[in-house]
């Protein structure tokens, strides 16, 4: 993990993860969704080039969300500047815009995210689980950007 506080919390890929990420990113390109996964495409904030990464799209109370389990990643920074992007699955492309969720409203969303994908992303949450208290989740919320898809 890099950074010294929650607002710049970022966990980069470890050894071997880059190769696994490339393989995982192939699945949505081929039209295969694993538990709601999509290929997120967002324009780079400096280059203007499309950048892609696999994300889990979460449905909650009639809305859809993106959660950044690794923290304030490049895709998060790019999405903040661009204000939207595309969700891709095979040949299907869905353009979208986002609004960032306030830290105070993240607790139920982080809990739901951990219920659904804790097996996949739990290692990025430093011991926080779906069973953690609201206070524990609120304490880590600033380190986990959440976006509401419009």
ABEGO torsion letter per residue (X at the ends): XBEABAAABBBBBBBGAAAAAAAAAAAAAAGBBBGGBBBBBBBBAAAGBBBBBBBBBBBBGGBBBBBBAAEBBAAAAAAAAAGEBBBBBEABBBBBBBBBBBAAAAAAAAAAAAAAAAAAAAAAAGGBBAABBAAAAAAAAAABBBBBBX
